[in-house]
Amino acid sequence: MAKLIALYKTPKDKDAFDRYYHATHIPLAKKIPGLRKYDISKGGVNTPAGPSDFHLVATLQFDSVAAIQSALGSPEGQATAGDLANFADGGVDLLVFDTVEV
């Protein structure tokens, strides 16, 4: 299994971010080919010491890193990536990695 983690930094308008993310971005992302599972954080994103600089964390699971790379290159992946500029004004960090169960 491989994952793409999107770490969304706190936006200027949290309510507008949330409305757009749920109404527009999630439906776009769910069309990405090869997507096996997609979940997002609920409530605040904190550190053990308290609040973080992140507003939302999304985890997308695929069969492999190669599958993620292929998915991001697809028209659906390109549309989803292009959509980030429409709502993620606080910035977003994308991390891609393979996983192993321990």
MMTF fields as JSON, N, C-alpha, C and O atoms, coordinates in Angstrom:
{
  "mmtfVersion": "1.0.0",
  "mmtfProducer": "UNKNOWN",
  "numBonds": 407,
  "numAtoms": 408,
  "numGroups": 102,
  "numChains": 1,
  "numModels": 1,
  "chainsPerModel": [1],
  "groupsPerChain": [102],
  "chainIdList": ["A"],
  "bondAtomList": [4, 2, 8, 6, 12, 10, 16, 14, 20, 18, 24, 22, 28, 26, 32, 30, 36, 34, 40, 38, 44, 42, 48, 46, 52, 50, 56, 54, 60, 58, 64, 62, 68, 66, 72, 70, 76, 74, 80, 78, 84, 82, 88, 86, 92, 90, 96, 94, 100, 98, 104, 102, 108, 106, 112, 110, 116, 114, 120, 118, 124, 122, 128, 126, 132, 130, 136, 134, 140, 138, 144, 142, 148, 146, 152, 150, 156, 154, 160, 158, 164, 162, 168, 166, 172, 170, 176, 174, 180, 178, 184, 182, 188, 186, 192, 190, 196, 194, 200, 198, 204, 202, 208, 206, 212, 210, 216, 214, 220, 218, 224, 222, 228, 226, 232, 230, 236, 234, 240, 238, 244, 242, 248, 246, 252, 250, 256, 254, 260, 258, 264, 262, 268, 266, 272, 270, 276, 274, 280, 278, 284, 282, 288, 286, 292, 290, 296, 294, 300, 298, 304, 302, 308, 306, 312, 310, 316, 314, 320, 318, 324, 322, 328, 326, 332, 330, 336, 334, 340, 338, 344, 342, 348, 346, 352, 350, 356, 354, 360, 358, 364, 362, 368, 366, 372, 370, 376, 374, 380, 378, 384, 382, 388, 386, 392, 390, 396, 394, 400, 398, 404, 402],
  "bondOrderList": [1, 1, 1, 1, 1, 1, 1, 1, 1, 1, 1, 1, 1, 1, 1, 1, 1, 1, 1, 1, 1, 1, 1, 1, 1, 1, 1, 1, 1, 1, 1, 1, 1, 1, 1, 1, 1, 1, 1, 1, 1, 1, 1, 1, 1, 1, 1, 1, 1, 1, 1, 1, 1, 1, 1, 1, 1, 1, 1, 1, 1, 1, 1, 1, 1, 1, 1, 1, 1, 1, 1, 1, 1, 1, 1, 1, 1, 1, 1, 1, 1, 1, 1, 1, 1, 1, 1, 1, 1, 1, 1, 1, 1, 1, 1, 1, 1, 1, 1, 1, 1],
  "groupList": [{"groupName": "MET", "atomNameList": ["N", "CA", "C", "O"], "elementList": ["N", "C", "C", "O"], "formalChargeList": [0, 0, 0, 0], "bondAtomList": [1, 0, 2, 1, 3, 2], "bondOrderList": [1, 1, 2], "singleLetterCode": "M", "chemCompType": "L-PEPTIDE LINKING"}, {"groupName": "ALA", "atomNameList": ["N", "CA", "C", "O"], "elementList": ["N", "C", "C", "O"], "formalChargeList": [0, 0, 0, 0], "bondAtomList": [1, 0, 2, 1, 3, 2], "bondOrderList": [1, 1, 2], "singleLetterCode": "A", "chemCompType": "L-PEPTIDE LINKING"}, {"groupName": "LYS", "atomNameList": ["N", "CA", "C", "O"], "elementList": ["N", "C", "C", "O"], "formalChargeList": [0, 0, 0, 0], "bondAtomList": [1, 0, 2, 1, 3, 2], "bondOrderList": [1, 1, 2], "singleLetterCode": "K", "chemCompType": "L-PEPTIDE LINKING"}, {"groupName": "LEU", "atomNameList": ["N", "CA", "C", "O"], "elementList": ["N", "C", "C", "O"], "formalChargeList": [0, 0, 0, 0], "bondAtomList": [1, 0, 2, 1, 3, 2], "bondOrderList": [1, 1, 2], "singleLetterCode": "L", "chemCompType": "L-PEPTIDE LINKING"}, {"groupName": "ILE", "atomNameList": ["N", "CA", "C", "O"], "elementList": ["N", "C", "C", "O"], "formalChargeList": [0, 0, 0, 0], "bondAtomList": [1, 0, 2, 1, 3, 2], "bondOrderList": [1, 1, 2], "singleLetterCode": "I", "chemCompType": "L-PEPTIDE LINKING"}, {"groupName": "TYR", "atomNameList": ["N", "CA", "C", "O"], "elementList": ["N", "C", "C", "O"], "formalChargeList": [0, 0, 0, 0], "bondAtomList": [1, 0, 2, 1, 3, 2], "bondOrderList": [1, 1, 2], "singleLetterCode": "Y", "chemCompType": "L-PEPTIDE LINKING"}, {"groupName": "THR", "atomNameList": ["N", "CA", "C", "O"], "elementList": ["N", "C", "C", "O"], "formalChargeList": [0, 0, 0, 0], "bondAtomList": [1, 0, 2, 1, 3, 2], "bondOrderList": [1, 1, 2], "singleLetterCode": "T", "chemCompType": "L-PEPTIDE LINKING"}, {"groupName": "PRO", "atomNameList": ["N", "CA", "C", "O"], "elementList": ["N", "C", "C", "O"], "formalChargeList": [0, 0, 0, 0], "bondAtomList": [1, 0, 2, 1, 3, 2], "bondOrderList": [1, 1, 2], "singleLetterCode": "P", "chemCompType": "L-PEPTIDE LINKING"}, {"groupName": "ASP", "atomNameList": ["N", "CA", "C", "O"], "elementList": ["N", "C", "C", "O"], "formalChargeList": [0, 0, 0, 0], "bondAtomList": [1, 0, 2, 1, 3, 2], "bondOrderList": [1, 1, 2], "singleLetterCode": "D", "chemCompType": "L-PEPTIDE LINKING"}, {"groupName": "PHE", "atomNameList": ["N", "CA", "C", "O"], "elementList": ["N", "C", "C", "O"], "formalChargeList": [0, 0, 0, 0], "bondAtomList": [1, 0, 2, 1, 3, 2], "bondOrderList": [1, 1, 2], "singleLetterCode": "F", "chemCompType": "L-PEPTIDE LINKING"}, {"groupName": "ARG", "atomNameList": ["N", "CA", "C", "O"], "elementList": ["N", "C", "C", "O"], "formalChargeList": [0, 0, 0, 0], "bondAtomList": [1, 0, 2, 1, 3, 2], "bondOrderList": [1, 1, 2], "singleLetterCode": "R", "chemCompType": "L-PEPTIDE LINKING"}, {"groupName": "HIS", "atomNameList": ["N", "CA", "C", "O"], "elementList": ["N", "C", "C", "O"], "formalChargeList": [0, 0, 0, 0], "bondAtomList": [1, 0, 2, 1, 3, 2], "bondOrderList": [1, 1, 2], "singleLetterCode": "H", "chemCompType": "L-PEPTIDE LINKING"}, {"groupName": "GLY", "atomNameList": ["N", "CA", "C", "O"], "elementList": ["N", "C", "C", "O"], "formalChargeList": [0, 0, 0, 0], "bondAtomList": [1, 0, 2, 1, 3, 2], "bondOrderList": [1, 1, 2], "singleLetterCode": "G", "chemCompType": "PEPTIDE LINKING"}, {"groupName": "SER", "atomNameList": ["N", "CA", "C", "O"], "elementList": ["N", "C", "C", "O"], "formalChargeList": [0, 0, 0, 0], "bondAtomList": [1, 0, 2, 1, 3, 2], "bondOrderList": [1, 1, 2], "singleLetterCode": "S", "chemCompType": "L-PEPTIDE LINKING"}, {"groupName": "VAL", "atomNameList": ["N", "CA", "C", "O"], "elementList": ["N", "C", "C", "O"], "formalChargeList": [0, 0, 0, 0], "bondAtomList": [1, 0, 2, 1, 3, 2], "bondOrderList": [1, 1, 2], "singleLetterCode": "V", "chemCompType": "L-PEPTIDE LINKING"}, {"groupName": "ASN", "atomNameList": ["N", "CA", "C", "O"], "elementList": ["N", "C", "C", "O"], "formalChargeList": [0, 0, 0, 0], "bondAtomList": [1, 0, 2, 1, 3, 2], "bondOrderList": [1, 1, 2], "singleLetterCode": "N", "chemCompType": "L-PEPTIDE LINKING"}, {"groupName": "GLN", "atomNameList": ["N", "CA", "C", "O"], "elementList": ["N", "C", "C", "O"], "formalChargeList": [0, 0, 0, 0], "bondAtomList": [1, 0, 2, 1, 3, 2], "bondOrderList": [1, 1, 2], "singleLetterCode": "Q", "chemCompType": "L-PEPTIDE LINKING"}, {"groupName": "GLU", "atomNameList": ["N", "CA", "C", "O"], "elementList": ["N", "C", "C", "O"], "formalChargeList": [0, 0, 0, 0], "bondAtomList": [1, 0, 2, 1, 3, 2], "bondOrderList": [1, 1, 2], "singleLetterCode": "E", "chemCompType": "L-PEPTIDE LINKING"}],
  "groupTypeList": [0, 1, 2, 3, 4, 1, 3, 5, 2, 6, 7, 2, 8, 2, 8, 1, 9, 8, 10, 5, 5, 11, 1, 6, 11, 4, 7, 3, 1, 2, 2, 4, 7, 12, 3, 10, 2, 5, 8, 4, 13, 2, 12, 12, 14, 15, 6, 7, 1, 12, 7, 13, 8, 9, 11, 3, 14, 1, 6, 3, 16, 9, 8, 13, 14, 1, 1, 4, 16, 13, 1, 3, 12, 13, 7, 17, 12, 16, 1, 6, 1, 12, 8, 3, 1, 15, 9, 1, 8, 12, 12, 14, 8, 3, 3, 14, 9, 8, 6, 14, 17, 14],
  "groupIdList": [1, 2, 3, 4, 5, 6, 7, 8, 9, 10, 11, 12, 13, 14, 15, 16, 17, 18, 19, 20, 21, 22, 23, 24, 25, 26, 27, 28, 29, 30, 31, 32, 33, 34, 35, 36, 37, 38, 39, 40, 41, 42, 43, 44, 45, 46, 47, 48, 49, 50, 51, 52, 53, 54, 55, 56, 57, 58, 59, 60, 61, 62, 63, 64, 65, 66, 67, 68, 69, 70, 71, 72, 73, 74, 75, 76, 77, 78, 79, 80, 81, 82, 83, 84, 85, 86, 87, 88, 89, 90, 91, 92, 93, 94, 95, 96, 97, 98, 99, 100, 101, 102],
  "secStructList": [7, 3, 3, 3, 3, 3, 3, 3, 3, 7, 7, 1, 7, 2, 2, 2, 2, 2, 2, 2, 0, 0, 0, 0, 0, 2, 2, 2, 2, 6, 6, 1, 6, 6, 7, 7, 3, 3, 3, 3, 7, 7, 1, 7, 7, 3, 3, 6, 6, 3, 3, 7, 1, 3, 3, 3, 3, 3, 3, 3, 3, 3, 1, 7, 2, 2, 2, 2, 2, 2, 2, 2, 2, 1, 2, 2, 2, 2, 2, 2, 2, 2, 2, 4, 4, 4, 6, 7, 6, 6, 7, 3, 3, 3, 3, 3, 3, 3, 7, 7, 7, 7],
  "xCoordList": [0.849, 0.0, 0.899, 1.985, 0.444, 1.164, 0.168, -1.035, 0.701, -0.172, 0.312, 1.508, -0.651, -0.403, -1.067, -2.275, -0.279, -0.793, -0.776, 0.253, -1.911, -2.003, -2.185, -3.173, -1.216, -1.249, -1.619, -0.778, -2.863, -3.36, -3.111, -3.609, -2.335, -2.057, -3.297, -4.174, -3.363, -4.542, -4.824, -3.971, -6.03, -6.398, -6.838, -7.044, -6.977, -7.441, -8.862, -9.185, -9.714, -11.119, -11.424, -11.655, -11.42, -11.614, -12.971, -13.061, -14.027, -15.358, -15.449, -16.018, -14.895, -14.914, -14.093, -14.498, -12.945, -12.116, -12.938, -13.009, -13.559, -14.312, -15.458, -15.664, -16.207, -17.311, -16.797, -17.343, -15.754, -15.207, -14.62, -14.849, -13.875, -13.238, -14.276, -14.115, -15.336, -16.353, -17.21, -17.537, -17.578, -18.482, -17.78, -18.382, -16.513, -15.828, -14.606, -14.475, -13.705, -12.438, -12.593, -12.004, -13.351, -13.548, -14.131, -13.6, -15.204, -15.714, -14.682, -14.652, -13.835, -12.774, -11.792, -11.466, -11.325, -10.313, -10.835, -10.074, -12.106, -12.67, -12.692, -12.895, -12.485, -12.451, -11.047, -10.882, -10.039, -8.666, -8.554, -8.91, -8.065, -7.965, -6.987, -5.918, -7.393, -6.531, -6.673, -6.045, -7.483, -7.686, -8.403, -9.492, -7.795, -8.372, -9.139, -10.153, -8.651, -9.28, -8.917, -7.826, -9.83, -9.633, -10.277, -11.483, -9.484, -10.069, -9.426, -8.328, -10.15, -9.663, -9.782, -10.544, -9.011, -9.072, -10.416, -11.057, -10.821, -12.065, -11.711, -11.046, -12.144, -11.806, -10.426, -9.865, -9.89, -8.586, -7.442, -7.515, -6.386, -5.158, -4.156, -3.712, -3.807, -2.972, -1.658, -1.492, -0.747, 0.484, 0.304, -0.672, 1.2, 1.088, 1.131, 0.624, 1.733, 1.841, 0.671, 0.583, -0.231, -1.369, -1.622, -1.225, -2.282, -2.647, -1.444, -0.33, -1.703, -0.663, -0.974, -1.963, -0.128, -0.347, -1.207, -1.42, -1.702, -2.477, -3.963, -4.383, -4.741, -6.203, -6.832, -7.81, -6.259, -6.856, -5.768, -4.813, -5.929, -5.025, -5.869, -6.856, -5.474, -6.15, -5.183, -4.006, -5.684, -4.886, -5.549, -6.7, -4.805, -5.291, -4.425, -3.198, -5.058, -4.319, -4.424, -5.48, -3.304, -3.179, -2.402, -1.887, -2.319, -1.606, -0.094, 0.574, 0.457, 1.907, 2.228, 1.356, 3.488, 3.927, 3.792, 3.431, 4.076, 3.909, 2.448, 2.172, 1.523, 0.097, -0.257, -1.075, 0.353, 0.121, 0.648, -0.034, 1.85, 2.443, 1.594, 1.389, 1.104, 0.243, -1.071, -1.553, -1.641, -2.907, -2.768, -3.652, -1.669, -1.464, -1.253, -1.532, -0.769, -0.573, -1.826, -1.854, -2.85, -4.104, -4.855, -4.562, -5.813, -6.616, -7.317, -7.408, -7.814, -8.492, -7.508, -7.836, -6.309, -5.282, -4.831, -4.628, -4.673, -4.273, -5.36, -5.047, -6.63, -7.733, -7.755, -7.987, -7.517, -7.514, -6.344, -6.518, -5.164, -3.989, -4.181, -3.813, -4.75, -4.994, -6.006, -5.991, -6.881, -7.924, -7.359, -7.999, -6.182, -5.612, -5.523, -5.762, -5.186, -5.045, -6.366, -6.372, -7.489, -8.803, -9.235, -10.178, -8.557, -9.021, -7.919, -8.125, -6.763, -5.71, -4.775, -3.575, -5.335, -4.533, -3.527, -2.647, -3.646, -2.661, -1.462, -0.438, -1.598, -0.544, -0.884, -1.719, -0.223, -0.428, 0.886, 1.586, 1.218, 2.379, 1.857, 0.955, 2.424, 2.041, 3.189, 4.321, 2.907, 3.899, 3.447, 2.271, 4.364, 4.057, 5.035, 6.243, 4.514, 5.393, 4.714, 3.488, 5.55, 5.085, 4.914, 5.547, 4.064, 3.878, 4.115, 4.05, 4.387, 4.486, 3.823, 4.041, 3.034, 2.382, 3.397, 4.152, 3.41, 4.338, 3.609, 4.242],
  "yCoordList": [-1.172, 0.0, 1.241, 1.23, 2.29, 3.563, 4.671, 4.537, 5.761, 6.862, 8.194, 8.426, 9.052, 10.452, 11.195, 11.081, 11.95, 12.729, 14.198, 14.71, 14.871, 16.308, 17.015, 16.801, 17.859, 18.618, 20.06, 20.828, 20.418, 21.755, 22.699, 22.487, 23.741, 24.74, 25.607, 25.661, 26.276, 27.054, 28.119, 28.961, 28.082, 29.056, 30.385, 30.489, 31.387, 32.705, 32.62, 33.246, 31.847, 31.701, 30.201, 29.521, 29.706, 28.268, 27.767, 26.682, 28.558, 28.122, 28.023, 27.065, 29.002, 28.966, 27.776, 27.092, 27.535, 26.373, 25.102, 24.298, 24.917, 23.692, 23.506, 22.399, 24.566, 24.464, 24.032, 23.112, 24.694, 24.378, 22.973, 22.214, 22.635, 21.319, 20.208, 19.272, 20.314, 19.262, 19.257, 18.186, 20.428, 20.499, 20.266, 19.732, 20.665, 20.637, 19.729, 18.897, 19.886, 19.164, 17.661, 16.854, 17.285, 15.852, 15.133, 14.093, 15.646, 14.949, 14.83, 13.816, 15.852, 15.76, 14.648, 13.809, 14.643, 13.678, 12.246, 11.328, 12.048, 10.696, 10.092, 8.887, 10.914, 10.427, 9.997, 9.477, 10.203, 9.864, 8.341, 7.584, 7.9, 6.454, 5.779, 6.305, 4.596, 3.816, 4.157, 3.512, 5.157, 5.53, 4.398, 3.99, 3.889, 2.78, 3.241, 2.647, 4.293, 4.792, 6.264, 6.681, 7.045, 8.486, 8.89, 8.722, 9.42, 9.929, 11.26, 11.59, 12.013, 13.328, 13.437, 12.715, 14.354, 14.593, 15.216, 15.874, 14.997, 15.549, 16.374, 15.881, 17.599, 18.457, 19.055, 19.022, 19.59, 20.246, 19.276, 18.103, 19.781, 19.007, 19.541, 20.685, 18.714, 19.151, 18.383, 17.336, 18.929, 18.249, 17.807, 18.209, 17.001, 16.656, 17.893, 17.862, 18.968, 20.193, 21.153, 22.166, 20.85, 21.733, 21.947, 21.123, 23.052, 23.319, 23.337, 23.689, 22.946, 22.962, 24.065, 24.785, 24.185, 25.135, 24.532, 25.165, 23.312, 22.626, 22.669, 22.563, 22.826, 22.88, 21.522, 21.131, 20.805, 19.544, 18.632, 19.09, 17.347, 16.335, 15.35, 14.811, 15.121, 14.144, 13.003, 13.231, 11.787, 10.598, 9.846, 9.421, 9.692, 8.951, 7.712, 7.808, 6.549, 5.292, 4.704, 4.736, 4.169, 3.556, 2.249, 1.958, 1.466, 0.193, 0.362, -0.468, 1.436, 1.629, 3.092, 3.86, 3.468, 4.812, 5.01, 6.096, 3.982, 4.069, 4.358, 5.12, 3.755, 4.005, 5.457, 6.068, 6.008, 7.419, 8.31, 9.239, 8.029, 8.843, 8.785, 9.808, 7.614, 7.458, 8.212, 8.888, 8.09, 8.754, 10.27, 10.947, 10.802, 12.249, 12.756, 13.92, 11.905, 12.286, 12.173, 12.652, 11.55, 11.377, 12.711, 13.627, 12.832, 14.06, 14.366, 15.526, 13.322, 13.521, 13.984, 14.843, 13.417, 13.829, 15.256, 16.026, 15.608, 16.972, 17.97, 19.063, 17.617, 18.505, 18.705, 19.817, 17.641, 17.726, 18.578, 19.432, 18.356, 19.154, 20.615, 21.511, 20.856, 22.226, 22.951, 24.179, 22.204, 22.796, 23.361, 24.207, 22.913, 23.379, 24.897, 25.485, 25.534, 26.997, 27.709, 28.894, 27.004, 27.618, 27.755, 28.489, 27.056, 27.097, 26.992, 27.424, 26.441, 26.181, 27.391, 27.279, 28.553, 29.772, 29.809, 30.669, 28.892, 28.797, 27.944, 27.944, 27.219, 26.32, 24.88, 24.591, 23.984, 22.552, 21.839, 22.152, 20.885, 20.022, 18.65, 18.111, 18.081, 16.755, 15.791, 16.06, 14.675, 13.654, 12.343, 11.989, 11.621, 10.357, 9.306, 9.541, 8.139, 7.086, 5.725, 5.619, 4.679, 3.3, 3.016, 3.656, 2.062, 1.663, 0.164, -0.584, -0.248, -1.661, -1.833, -1.029, -2.857, -3.112, -3.728, -4.624, -3.252, -3.774, -4.332, -4.811],
  "zCoordList": [0.0, 0.0, 0.0, 0.58, -0.645, -0.664, -0.343, -0.566, 0.185, 0.601, 0.056, -0.125, -0.197, -0.464, 0.688, 0.894, 1.431, 2.546, 2.128, 1.686, 2.268, 2.0, 3.34, 4.042, 3.679, 4.929, 4.59, 4.124, 4.821, 4.497, 5.662, 6.768, 5.402, 6.425, 6.628, 5.765, 7.758, 8.113, 7.055, 6.774, 6.465, 5.436, 6.052, 7.261, 5.2, 5.658, 6.194, 7.204, 5.521, 5.92, 6.043, 5.044, 7.274, 7.507, 7.009, 6.434, 7.23, 6.807, 5.287, 4.763, 4.575, 3.111, 2.605, 1.666, 3.23, 2.879, 3.022, 2.093, 4.177, 4.442, 3.457, 2.958, 3.166, 2.217, 0.841, 0.231, 0.361, -0.957, -0.981, -1.923, 0.042, 0.089, -0.017, -0.8, 0.771, 0.795, -0.473, -0.985, -0.985, -2.13, -3.469, -4.4, -3.568, -4.868, -4.901, -5.798, -3.924, -4.012, -3.754, -4.473, -2.772, -2.491, -3.709, -4.099, -4.327, -5.516, -6.643, -7.341, -6.828, -7.83, -7.472, -8.311, -6.231, -5.798, -5.869, -6.173, -5.597, -5.621, -7.022, -7.17, -8.052, -9.43, -9.867, -10.971, -9.022, -9.39, -9.57, -8.668, -10.721, -10.949, -9.994, -9.685, -9.538, -8.651, -7.178, -6.339, -6.841, -5.443, -4.717, -5.122, -3.645, -2.885, -1.644, -1.276, -1.01, 0.215, 0.355, -0.034, 0.91, 1.059, 2.369, 2.551, 3.28, 4.516, 4.874, 4.426, 5.701, 6.133, 7.647, 8.289, 8.189, 9.629, 9.993, 9.173, 11.223, 11.745, 12.978, 13.889, 13.003, 14.127, 13.949, 12.854, 14.999, 14.949, 14.707, 15.075, 14.084, 13.889, 14.901, 14.805, 15.861, 16.973, 17.039, 16.415, 17.803, 18.178, 19.628, 20.261, 20.173, 21.591, 22.503, 23.624, 22.014, 22.812, 22.611, 23.304, 21.671, 21.432, 19.951, 19.127, 19.605, 18.209, 17.264, 17.652, 16.008, 14.973, 13.963, 14.099, 12.961, 11.87, 10.767, 9.733, 10.977, 9.955, 10.266, 11.418, 9.212, 9.343, 9.052, 9.688, 8.082, 7.659, 7.104, 6.477, 7.343, 6.8, 5.991, 6.491, 4.74, 3.89, 3.594, 3.315, 3.656, 3.357, 2.213, 2.312, 1.132, -0.031, -0.192, -0.213, -0.307, -0.409, -1.811, -2.444, -2.274, -3.59, -3.432, -2.352, -4.501, -4.448, -4.333, -3.717, -4.923, -4.937, -5.226, -5.63, -5.016, -5.377, -6.884, -7.336, -7.651, -9.108, -9.465, -10.392, -8.736, -8.975, -8.644, -9.332, -7.596, -7.249, -8.367, -8.801, -8.826, -9.892, -11.155, -11.809, -11.502, -12.661, -12.46, -13.369, -11.272, -10.958, -11.04, -11.564, -10.528, -10.558, -11.977, -12.266, -12.857, -14.244, -15.098, -16.232, -14.563, -15.3, -15.382, -14.614, -16.296, -16.359, -15.035, -14.633, -14.355, -13.07, -11.996, -11.177, -12.001, -11.047, -11.3, -10.362, -12.576, -12.934, -12.546, -12.073, -12.736, -12.349, -10.839, -10.363, -10.087, -8.627, -8.144, -7.274, -8.696, -8.32, -8.705, -7.946, -9.871, -10.311, -9.453, -9.371, -8.818, -7.975, -6.667, -6.042, -6.245, -4.967, -4.904, -3.849, -6.005, -6.024, -5.771, -5.438, -5.925, -5.75, -4.298, -4.005, -3.373, -1.985, -0.941, 0.193, -1.272, -0.278, -0.167, -0.416, 0.212, 0.257, 1.404, 1.424, 2.349, 3.426, 3.037, 3.721, 1.932, 1.471, 1.787, 2.645, 1.08, 1.288, 1.023, 0.061, 1.872, 1.68, 1.272, 1.913, 0.204, -0.263, -0.026, -0.43, 0.623, 0.913, 0.278, 0.364, -0.356, -1.017, -0.516, -0.491, -0.114, 0.409, 0.382, 0.39, 0.352, 0.511, 1.992, 2.832, 2.307, 3.697, 3.826, 2.85, 5.043, 5.384, 6.752, 7.658, 6.893, 8.173, 9.134, 8.757, 10.352, 11.359, 12.554, 13.495]
}
